């Protein structure tokens, strides 16, 4: 089986990555950066996001597994103290990789000149203006007018991304088994003149959000930390993507256990 290991520059991550490579190659597997079946991310959640985007055009065949060299992240089932067990399970499974899949955000941007751009996100896509300018846009949901938004921006998150930036700006936590996405307003303006819903909106997988900016210039979309600058924007279309991210599931770790560990960290007693 062909595999690749992507790690950050932290010494602990480098050592862990080298050990994984050595043991899997010794078992007869092939190290292949271009066309792997399994991609192992070693580091933190940021490393996992960059690893995902590096193989975003190979989602039909690549499966990811994340090993965290700090505390466990939301995509990480393993720590660097468990390398031997992870390697053993990878070798035992070979190409018959057990997996689970997570939904993605899909964004399509239409420009006034007719050109288009697109992007995907496993956590969130955040739309805002440059230089702290107020974002003013019409929001349509499922082909119907919903609101005229004014504020800092809008965050569109996946269920797994609901524990990231979306949570920080007041979004709901959503179990990844539910095929929905959410729109969360960022510092919306609400007064006697301008009103917004001011609550997270949970949107089913078959519905689309259209944004029609009043000011077409100086927009950015942040896809999991990858910033795309835009100008002359006609419309931004946000939906749940048709493709999904496949994660190797060599053992199960309950989603709510991940939430408790990350945000509460309480002892059982």
Residue pairs with C-beta under 8 A, 6 or more apart in sequence:
1 29
1 30
1 37
1 38
1 94
1 95
2 29
2 30
2 31
2 32
2 35
2 36
2 37
2 38
3 24
3 29
3 30
3 31
3 32
3 36
3 37
3 38
3 39
3 40
3 90
4 31
4 32
4 33
4 36
4 38
4 39
4 40
5 17
5 20
5 21
5 31
5 39
5 40
5 42
6 17
6 39
6 40
6 41
6 42
6 47
6 50
6 51
6 54
7 13
7 14
7 16
7 17
7 41
7 42
7 43
7 47
8 42
8 43
8 44
8 46
8 47
10 43
10 69
12 69
12 80
13 42
13 43
13 47
13 69
13 80
15 80
16 42
16 67
16 69
16 80
16 83
17 40
17 42
19 83
20 40
20 42
20 67
20 83
20 86
20 87
21 31
23 83
23 84
23 87
24 31
24 87
24 90
24 91
25 31
27 87
27 91
29 91
35 58
36 55
36 62
37 61
37 62
37 63
37 95
37 97
38 62
38 63
38 64
38 65
38 90
38 97
38 248
39 51
39 55
39 62
39 63
39 64
39 65
40 64
40 65
40 66
40 67
41 47
41 48
41 51
41 52
41 64
41 65
41 66
41 67
41 75
42 66
42 67
42 69
42 80
43 68
43 69
44 68
44 69
44 70
44 73
45 68
45 73
45 74
45 75
45 76
45 164
46 225
47 66
48 64
48 66
48 73
48 75
48 76
49 122
49 123
49 224
49 225
50 225
51 64
51 66
52 64
52 122
52 224
52 245
53 223
53 224
53 226
55 62
55 64
56 120
59 243
59 244
59 245
59 246
60 243
62 246
63 97
63 99
63 246
63 247
63 248
64 75
64 245
64 246
64 247
64 248
65 77
65 78
65 86
65 90
65 247
65 248
65 250
66 73
66 75
66 76
66 77
66 78
66 247
67 76
67 78
67 79
67 80
67 82
67 83
67 86
68 76
68 78
68 79
68 80
69 79
69 80
71 261
71 262
72 79
72 253
72 258
72 261
72 262
73 262
74 160
74 163
74 164
74 258
74 262
75 160
75 247
77 249
77 250
77 251
77 253
78 85
78 86
86 250
89 250
89 251
90 248
90 250
93 248
93 250
97 248
98 248
98 249
98 250
99 246
99 247
99 248
99 249
100 246
100 247
100 249
101 244
101 245
101 246
101 247
102 122
102 158
102 159
102 160
102 176
102 244
102 245
102 247
103 158
103 159
103 176
103 179
103 181
103 205
103 240
103 241
103 244
104 120
104 121
104 122
104 158
104 240
104 241
104 243
104 244
104 245
105 120
105 121
105 122
105 124
105 125
105 156
105 157
105 158
105 161
105 181
105 223
105 238
105 239
105 240
105 241
106 118
106 120
106 238
106 239
106 240
106 241
106 242
107 118
107 119
107 120
107 121
107 125
107 156
107 221
107 223
107 236
107 237
107 238
108 116
108 117
108 118
108 236
108 237
109 116
109 117
109 118
109 221
109 230
109 233
109 235
109 236
109 237
110 116
110 233
110 234
110 235
110 236
110 237
111 117
111 230
111 231
111 232
111 233
111 234
112 216
112 232
112 233
112 234
113 232
117 228
117 230
119 125
119 221
119 223
119 226
119 228
120 223
120 241
120 243
121 156
121 158
121 161
121 223
121 224
122 158
122 160
122 161
122 224
122 245
123 157
123 158
123 160
123 161
123 164
123 165
123 166
123 224
124 155
124 156
124 157
124 158
124 161
124 164
124 165
124 166
124 222
124 224
125 155
125 156
125 221
125 222
125 223
125 238
126 153
126 154
126 155
126 156
126 165
126 186
126 221
126 222
127 135
127 137
127 153
127 154
127 156
127 211
127 219
127 220
127 221
127 236
127 238
128 135
128 152
128 153
128 154
128 186
128 219
128 220
128 222
129 135
129 153
129 215
129 218
129 219
129 220
130 218
130 219
130 220
130 229
131 218
132 152
133 215
133 218
134 150
134 151
134 152
134 189
135 149
135 150
135 151
135 152
135 153
135 154
135 213
135 219
136 148
136 149
136 150
136 213
136 214
136 215
137 148
137 149
137 154
137 211
137 212
137 213
137 214
138 145
138 147
138 148
138 149
138 211
138 212
138 214
139 145
139 146
139 147
139 148
139 149
139 154
139 183
139 209
139 210
139 211
140 146
140 209
140 210
140 211
140 212
141 201
141 203
141 207
141 208
141 209
141 210
142 207
142 208
143 208
143 210
146 197
147 195
147 196
147 197
148 194
148 196
149 185
149 188
149 196
150 188
150 189
150 194
150 196
151 185
151 186
151 187
151 188
151 189
151 196
152 186
152 187
152 188
153 186
153 187
154 183
154 184
154 185
154 186
154 211
155 165
155 166
155 169
155 171
155 183
155 184
155 185
155 186
156 181
156 182
156 183
156 184
156 209
156 238
157 164
157 165
157 166
157 171
157 181
157 182
157 184
158 176
158 181
158 240
159 174
159 175
159 176
159 177
159 178
159 180
159 181
160 176
162 171
162 172
162 173
162 174
162 182
163 173
163 258
163 259
163 262
163 263
166 182
166 184
166 200
167 173
169 184
169 185
169 186
170 184
170 200
171 182
171 184
171 200
172 182
172 200
172 202
173 259
174 180
174 182
174 202
175 255
175 256
176 255
177 255
179 204
179 205
179 240
180 202
180 203
180 204
180 205
180 240
181 202
181 203
181 205
181 238
181 239
181 240
182 200
182 201
182 202
182 203
183 200
183 201
183 203
183 209
183 238
184 200
184 201
185 196
185 197
185 198
185 199
188 196
188 198
189 196
190 196
190 198
203 209
203 240
205 239
205 240
207 239
208 237
208 238
208 239
209 237
209 238
209 239
210 235
210 236
210 237
210 238
211 235
211 236
211 237
211 238
212 234
212 235
213 219
213 233
213 236
216 231
216 232
216 233
216 234
217 231
217 232
217 233
218 231
219 229
219 230
219 231
219 233
219 236
220 227
220 228
220 229
220 230
221 227
221 228
221 230
221 236
222 228
260 266
